[in-house]
């Protein structure tokens, strides 16, 4: 039975770390997917298949390993509720629109020259915000990939 309420941000970050250590293709195949889908989790500029990460995180949280192909799109909300960014890879690959081009493609070009509109200067910016705290470094057991306690010795692999 799937219980994604037990999945925490630490479980997903652990999945990302294991993904980065073992490689994307091996991680995705290990969790029952032939290829990555169009929907990806974006973390620190890298893209990850959200289904494989959720399958791993669910396994760590509940002890029940899931086949990633059984995880539906409705489970994206679990990741967004934990503060992760989930987007379509095709949307991320689309080039950003250029500034200054306000003409809609297919509409006729205007024969009149553009006039410059003067704008009032912006108000001074508010005081800079305090820098965000960096994510905590998670230390994992090299054999079972569980989070190590403060002692540094795995409770399960003694």
Buried (B, 14 or more C-beta within 10 A) or exposed (E): EBEBEEBEBBBBBBBBBBBBEEEBEEBBBBBBBEEBBEBBBBBEEEBBBBBBBBBBBBBBBBEEBBEBBEBEEEBBEBBEEBEBEBBEBEEEEEEEEEEEEEEEEEEEEEEEEEEEEEEEEEEEEEEEEEEEEEEEEEEBBEEEBBBBEEEEEBEEEE
